Amino acid sequence: MKPTATLLTASLLLSLLDPLAAQAWQIRGGGGARTFVVPHGGGGFHPPPPHPMPAPRPIPPHPEPHPQPGPHPYPGPPPHPLPPPGPHPQPYPGPHPYPMPPPPPPPPPPDDWYHPWATAAVIGATTATVLAIGTRVNSVPVDCVSVIANGVAYQHCGPTWYQPHYVGSSVQYIVVAAPW
Amino acid sequence: MLGFYRIRGLLLGLLIVSGGAVGGELEPRAVTALEQMGSYLRGLQQLRLDTDSRTDQVLENGQVIEFQHQTHLQARRPDKLRVQVERNGQRRSLFYNGQRFTLYDSRSGYFTEQAAPTDIASLLAQLNERYGIELPLADLFRWDASTAKAAGLSDALWIDSQTLDGQVCDHYAFRQPEIDWQLWIRQGSQPLPCRLVISRRDSAERPRHSVDYRWQLDAPSVDRDFEFTPPAGARAIPLAPAGALP
């Protein structure tokens, strides 16, 4: 019982510290405003709209293997801006309770300078999740460790290693094999 | 014989009605204003521009949410450019010093630095073609005599004149595939955009993007404005060519 309590406390503390995981809302892919008038590419008219395809929305977003009798209707990021007071009712095995399959990331819109990635999709927001190599996400959990290995920047998150890249004007994190 | 004229009249009437519905009204004054603005912007030797913008995003439940940004654009012909987009103290930047360009994201602390062509126009082309990057605020600079057709402009109207931020500006309304947009252009010898509003027509929620422009044409830039100095802890990462990643 005692270790469980410790883990739960750690989990609550982490979710308090993690501003990303605290947001329940999710932006509909491709639903945002268009921020340019002249079609991209300048001269010729390129009809593809600013948001080429709706972001693949996993349904349910983060299916959870174990049934959840708790008050949280979504298995994804907590729906409340702040974790509710009191102990978590679910007996989670780890500090991060949401093992998730890797949902494919939304493609970056060409005008993503005004897209609030910073607070939106929190995919793979747990270090306990094992994600497939090649998975791309827009943000990594706050408790990941920034590492330089052989001159290459990584984010090391439990069993998962991410290599950050700029894709368009945004940083995306790609799951890679461990560098050592 | 009478029947022939009647039918011809009917067909002509139909043609006019459908023409009116499809073609819209392209007031020459409004179309010319865009070209003059584009030409004036392209002719500027240097500029500083600060904008406040509001951009709608649509939540999964259909609710429209507004996000605000501040954008700073600073340029000096032929080969210096800096763009910064800021929200909640987090900043995304592009620096171009004539030899290299750098993207930096203060949220992650990652930057990427790449060799660049020798002038701003080539840089914009390379960013777009090679990396799929479109710079904010760049599109109005492109407006020339061919753009109205390329963009599919179907309606262009002068609404009235208004004073915005102390400047008298002409208010125009435009319509093209997928979007309705409004532009206020400063009257007089400096036809600069005062304000821009874009509304999507291809989405039920009609999300909007609006920009208020504050121009400073006489504030000179110095070379170091265009140099990126990595903040402590910033780390270099690769820039993926467009389409290179699955």
Interface residues (C-beta under 8 A of the other chain):
Chain A: W25 Q26 I27 R28 G31 G32 A33 R34 T35 F36 V37 V38 P39 H40 G41 G42 G43 G44 F45 P47 P49 R57 P108 P110 D111 W113 Y114 H115 P116 A118 G134 R136 S146 I148 A153 Q163 P164 H165 Y166 V167 G168 S169 S170 V171 Q172 I174
Chain B: S53 T55 D56 Q57 V58 L59 E60 G62 I65 F67 H69 T71 V85 R87 N88 Q90 R92 L94 L103 D105 R107 S108 G109 Y110 T112 A125 N128 Y131 G132 I133 E134 L135 P136 A138 D139 L140 R142 W143 S146 T147 A150 A151 G152 F174 Q176 P177 E178 I179 W181 L196 I198 S199 R200 D202 S203 E205 P207 R208 H209 R235 A236 I237 P238 L239 A240 A242 L245 P246
